[in-house]
Amino acid sequence: MASTPYGSSKSGIKGDGMTAIQVTPSGKLRTLLSRSADVVGYDFRNGSVYTMHDRNRIARLVEGNDGNVYLYNPVSQWESNSWLKLDKANGDTLVARFPQVLYTEDGENYYAFPLFYDAKADTYAPKELDADNYLAESRFVYKDGVLTQLDDALIGQVMDNYQWMDAGDSHLVVAPVDIAQNKLPDGLADKLSTYIISYDKGGSDPVSVVVKGVTDGGKVYLSNPLSSDNSQWIIGQINGDKAVFTTNQYLGPDTVKTNYHQFFHAASFTRKDSVDYEGNNVFHYDYAEQPSVTLSYDAAQDEYVAQANEAFVISKGADVKGYAAPAFYAYQEKAATPKDPYFSDFQMYNNDYGYGIFNFVLPTLDTNKKYLNPDHLYYCFYLDDSTEPCYLYKTDYIKMQADSMNIFPADYSDGYDMAPLDENVHQVYYYFADFDRLGVQSIYRAGGEEHRSNIAWITYRQATGVEKVTTDAVDQPAAVEYYDLQGRRLDRPMSGVVIRRARYANGRVVVSKMIRK
């Protein structure tokens, strides 16, 4: 006789006494697993729901001492820091019974609940079980260390009236990574040198990034440019004057920034031109995975150069970081004069918030377009007619690493007011409203010498388009909204990375990522 599916009352979820499982259950904890799922989330930038196939997300589960299995963070787009309980059934079968509390905020519970796509309403909603109840279970199998969802239920986040919170996961599979991680052979750690990887981002100049590398035993080893711990390695096979990099190399887990397992892929690329939602001409690179890419190898110069349409790609789940037309070589320290920086964005001082924001580009090239080591690159600022770099003080920059600073390393970040947005673009919050011009200068210290670029200036008129009268004359947005990275509206910018959406009186909308409070 078939068992009756678990049901939940249509009158609403009665959450009295229900709590989220936020303490790791007793049992065998399995970490650094790989999770794939069809994910639904909310894109707050355009107010739409998106779907994607998420893969290689770092996952963990517990094989409970009670015979049940517990899955951490069941709704991937919301870090609830809680566990979903899957009850043991017959054989290898498990049943997740709902509702289960994901987390509690301001005294209100948010629940995990199985949802199904309603084509007529174009949304996800509970499935009717009978006149009084909704279907409230999802079935899984756990065998040989692999957890697989058997049905099509979207494990979604809902409120106590079953209102969907625009997030959920379906077709879940949680399993060990089935590819061995690349390793640096014993004895090579002491032979590592500094290498510079240059690549094309579509601008007037290539950009570069510093890695560690070594050539040994017919192979070349490069550290993952997206990892700073030198434990993840890309490996190429040297054949005469060629170096071949095969695709799908497992680099390792990133538990600090992305929470994904990272893989190296060999690829070709094409440029795609388009127009963004603000009407600006933009482009992106489309990458197509290839079995391998082959770089020319100059042993005398210890230099490797890819063909024009080849790329290195590092995947972080559905997101990828492409290095188009890469070249890399062993860095030899020598003195050089850095290329001039320039301002890329300037948001004027806002009286309501008490700060303004500017972005600037710090090229990693010298004046002869030779690559610099970003580890030896610095910058400073000038204000109005001062001939000396101006100081920034801890009274304003509360996360600053000293009481005051006037010279900053190229990768300087206090995680609050100043931080790189990518390899070349830097963002700074400033706390002064009265200025005529602001300057930025690059400094390169290498070969026992220090060389400085010209000072790149931006004037009040260049920043605002108006003559300086008062800050009331600045083209201020008609409305500004802030969101966190999960799409939740913020009353004001909070600590960390936030999204700023500014709407102007002429209808122009500008969306930008900020690192702040």
N, C-alpha and C positions, 0 to 999 in steps of 0.2 A: 504494500500500500504506500503510495507516494506521500511524502510529508507535505504539510501545508506551508507555503512560503510565509516568511515573517512579514507582518504588515504593520503599518503605522497610521494612526488616525488622521483622517482628512481635516479634523477640526484644529489641528496644529500640534506642534511638538511640545510636550510637557517636560521641560528640562529640569524640574526641581530635583535636586540631589545628584544630577549627572555632572561629572567633571571630566576634563580632558586627561588623558594618560600622558603626563609630562615627565615622569620618572622612568628611566629605562627599565623595562620589565626584566624579571629574573630569568636567566636562561643563557643560551649561547648567542652572543652578539656577533653578527657578521657585518663587517664594514667594507668600504671601498668596492661595493658592488656596482654594477652598471644598470641603469633603469631606462627603459624606453616606454613611450606612451603617446597616444594621440591627445594633445593638450588643447584646451580652450581657455582663452584669456581675454582681457579687456584692454583695448588700445585707447588710452585716455586722450591721445593727441587728436584723434579724429572721431572719438566717441563710438567706436565700432568694436564688435567682438571678432577676434581672430582665431584661427585654428592652425595648428602645426603638428608635425610629427617630431616630438622631442626624443633625443637619443643620447646615450652615454652620460646621463646625469648621474652623479655619485649618489649612491643609495645605501641604506642599511636596514637590516631587519634583525629580529630576535626570534630564535627558535625557543619558545618559552618552556620553562620547566613544567607548566601546566598542560603541555601538548598543543597549545595554540601558537600561532605565528603573529608577530607584530611588525607592521610596516611604518617607518618613520616618514613624517611629512607626506601624507597621502595625496594632498592637493598641491602639486608642485609649484604653482604660481603664488602660493601663500605659505610663507615659512611659519607654520603654527607651532613648530617645535613640540609636536605631540605624536602619539603612536596610534595607528588604526589597528584594532584587534580583529583577527581572522580566526574564528572558532574552528577547531578540528572537527571534521565530519567523517565520512566513510573513506577508508584507505588514505590516498594522498589528497583528498578533496578538503578544501577549507571554505567556510562561509563567513563573509563579513555581514554582520547584522547592524542595522541602522535604526534610528540616528545615533551617531557618536559625536561627542563634543570635540571640536578641533581646538578652540581656545575661547576664552572669556574676556570681554573688553567692556569696561564701564558697567559691569553687572549683567551684561547681555551675552548669552551663549551664541556661538556660531558652530554649525554642525556639518558633518559629512553625511551625505545622503545620495542614494542612486537616482540619477536623472536620465531621461531619454529625449532624443530630439523630437520636437513637435514641429513638423514642417509647416502646418497651417499658421501657427503663431511665430514661427522662425525663432524658437528659443528652446531651452532645455527645461523639462518639467518632470515631476514624479509620474510614474505609470500607475494607472488605476488598477487595483487588485480586486476590489468589489465596491459596493455602494458606500462603504464606510472607511476603507483603508487603501493606502498606497503600497505598492511593492517596495519592500525595504530590506533587500538583501542583494548581495553580489557574490558569485561563486568563483573560486580560484582552485588551482592545483599547485601543490608544492612537491616537486620531485627532483632528486639529484641536485639539490641546491638551487633550483630555478623556480621562481614564483611566476605563474602565468594566470592572467584573468581569463575566465572561460566565457563570459557573456559580454554584451555590448553596453553595459551600464557605464555612464559617466559618473565617477565618484566626485560629486560637486559639493561646493560650499553653499549652504543655505542658512536663512534665518529661521526663527521658530514658526513662521507661517509658510515655510517652504519657498520663500522668495529666493531665487537663485542669485548668487553674488558674482556671476560672470567669471567663474573659474572652475576647472575640473579636469580630471584625467580619466581616460578609458583605454582599453586594450593594453593594460599594464603588463610588462615583463621585467622582472628583476633577476639578474644573473651575474655570475662572476665574469670579469673581462677574460675573453678567450684567446688573447694575444699576449705573448710575453713582453714585458717592458724592456725597451732598449737600455743597456747598461754600458758604462765606461769600464773597459777592462782594467784589472788590477795593475797598478804601477804607472798608469797614465796620468793620474791626478797631478803629479808633480811636474809633468811635461806640458801642461796646458799653457797656451798663449792667448793673448787678446786678439780677437778677430773683429773686423768691421763688416757687417752685412749692409749693403746698399740696395735699394729697390725703388721702383717707380710708384708714386701715389697720384700721378696725373698732373702734378704742378710743374712749375718751370724748372725745379731742381729735384733730383732724387733725394731721398731721405736715408738715414743710416741708423743702425742700432748696434750696440756692442754686445758680443757674446764671447764665450770661451771656446777654444777649439784646439785640436791636435790632429796631425796626420801620422799614422802608425800602422804597420803591417798591411799595407795596401788599402787602408780605409781612412776616411776623414770623419771626425766626430765634431759636431757643433752643438753647443748647449741651446736649449729651447729659448728663443728670444722673449717669450712670454713668461718665463719663469726665472726667478732670481736666485734659486737655491742650487743651481748647477747639478741637479740630480736627474734632469731629463735631457735626452740626447737624440739628435738626428744623425743618422749614419749614411755615408755614401761610400760606394765601392770604386776605387781608383783603378782604371784600366788604361795604362799608358798616359796619353794626354787628355783623358776624359775621366769624369767622375759621375757615376750613375747613382741616383737616389730613387729607390723604389718606393711605391706608395704604401699607405696604410701601416705606418710604423707607430707603435704605441709608445708615447712619451711618458705618460704617467698621470696621476690624479692631481688636480688643482683644488685643494681644500681651502684655500685662502681667499681667492678672488671670485672664481666662476662657479665652483662646485660641480665641475665637469671633468671627466676623463679627457685628456688631450691626445690628439693623433696628428701625425704628419702625413700630408698627402702630396703626391706629385700631380701637377696640373698644367693645363694650358689656359690662356685667358683671352677674352675679347672685351673691348670697351663698348659700353652701351650708354648712349646719350638719351636724356629724358628731361622733362620739366617737372619740378616739384610742385607741391600744393600752394606755394607762394608765387608761382609763375617764374621761378628762377631756372636757368639752364644748368643742369647738373649731369653728372655721369657716374657710372660705377663699373667695376670690372666683374664680368661673369667668369667663374672658374669651372673648368670641366676636368674631372679627375682622369689622369693618365696612368698607365702601368708604371712609368718612370719618367724622370727628366734627366737629361745629360748635360752637364756643364763642361766647358773646356777647362783644362787644368794646366797651369804654367808652374812647374815644379820649382824653377829658379826663383820666381817671384812669390811662390806660395799663394797663388791667386786662382780663383774659380769664377767663371762667368757663364751665365745661362744665355740661351737664345732669346730673341726678343719677345717671343710669345709664350715662354715657359714661366712657371711660377712655383714657389713653395707655398703651401697652404697648411695652416694649423687649425684644426676644428675644435670647437668648444661646444659640443652639442650641435644645435642647428646653426649656431653662429660660427663664422670662420674669419680668420685673419689671413689675408693674402699678401704675399711678398712677390710682386710682379717683376719679372726680369731681374732676378736677384744676382748679385755678384758679392763675393766675399774674399777677404785677404787678411793675412797676418799684419797686424798694426805695428808700424815702426814709429816710435815717438819722435816728433820733431816740432820745432817752432813754426807757427803759422799765424796769419792774421785772419780772424773769422769774418765771414760775410755779414753784411749789415742785417740786423733784425728789422721787423716791421709790425705795425699794429694791424690786426685783422678784425677786431670788433671793439666797440667802445659804447658802453651804456653809462649815461651821465648820472651823476650823484642824485639820489632820490631822497628828498627831505623826509618822507614818511618812514623809510627804512634806515636812513642814516648811512648809506654807503652807495657807491657806484661799482661798476665792473668793467674791466677791459681784458681783452685777449691779445697776445702778441705771438709772432712766429720767430723762433730762434733757429736759423738754419744751421745744419751740422756740416757745412762746407766752409773752406777758406776762400779767399778772394780769387784764387786760381781754380776754384771748383774742385779742389781735392778734398777728400773726406777727412773730417776731424773725429777725434775720439770724444763723444759726448761726456765721458767721465772727467774730461779736462776743461769742459766748457762751463762758463759762468755768465751771469748777467747782473746789471744794476740799473737804477733809475735816476733820472735828473728831473728837477722841477723848476720851471720858469728859467731864470738867468743863472742858476747855480752852476759852477764849474766842477763841483765835487758831487759824487753820488749821494743821493739823499738817504737818510736812515729811516727805516720802519721800526716801530717800537712795540713792545709787548703790551703796552697799555691799550693799543688798538688791535694788534695781532696776538690774541690771547693764547694761541697754540704755538707761537713762535718758540724756537728752540734756544733762544738767548734773549737777554733784555732788549737788545737792539741788533739790527743787521743792516748792512748796506751792499753786500756782495752775496749773491745766491747761486748755489750749484744749479746746473741746467735741469736736474731732476728733482729740485727742491719741492717738497710738499709738506705743509703742516696739517693737511687733511681738513682744513677749515676755511682759510682765506686765500691760500696760494697752492696751486697744484698744476701739473701738466695734464692736459686733456688728451693728448696723444704724443707721438714722438717729437713733434716740433711746436705744437700750440700750447701756450701756457695761459692760465687764467689767474687774475689777481683782483681781489676786492680792495677798494680804496675808500678812505674815510675823510677826504677833504673836498670841500665844495668850491673853494676859491682857487683857481689856477688860470694861467694864460697858456701854458704849454707843458707837456709831459714828454720825457724822453726815455728810451731804453737803449742799452748798449751791451754788446756781447764782449766777453773776455775769454781769451784762450791761454792757458798756462801749460806749456809743454816744452821739452828740450831745454829746461832751465831758464826760459824766457816767458814774459807775459806780453801779449799783443791784444789791442782793443780795436773793435770795429768803430765806424762812425756812429754817432748818436742818431737814432731814428726818432724824430719828433712828431707829435700830434698836437695841433693847436686846438683851442676851444672852438674856433670856427669849424675846423675840419671834423671835430667830434660831433658837433651839433647842427652844423649848417646855418648857424645864425651868429651874428656879432654878439660878443659878450655884453650883456646888460645885467640880468639877474638870472638865477636858476629858474625863474618862472617862464623864461623865454624858451627853455629847452622843450623839444618835442617829446613830451612824456606820454606813455601809453594811456589810453582811456581806461583800460582794465588790465590787471595782471593777475594770473592764477598760477598756483604752484601745486605740483603733484609729486608723490614719491614714485619710485621705480615700479611699484605694483599698481600704479594708476589711481591711488587714493588722493583725493583733494586735500590740500593742506591749508590751514588758516594763515600760515606764514612759513617762509623757508625754514626747514629744520636742519639739524646737523647731518652731514653726509651728502650724497648725490641726490639732487632734486631736479625736476624739469620745470622751467619757467615758460609760461605761455602768455605773451603780451599781445594785446589787441589795440590798434591805433584808430584814431577817429576816421581815417580814410579807408578803413577796412583791412589794412595790412595786418597780418598775424605773423609773429615771430616766435618760434619755439626753440629753446636752447637748453642744453644741459649745464647745470651749475654744481659746484662743490661748495657747500656752505651749510648754514644752519637754516 
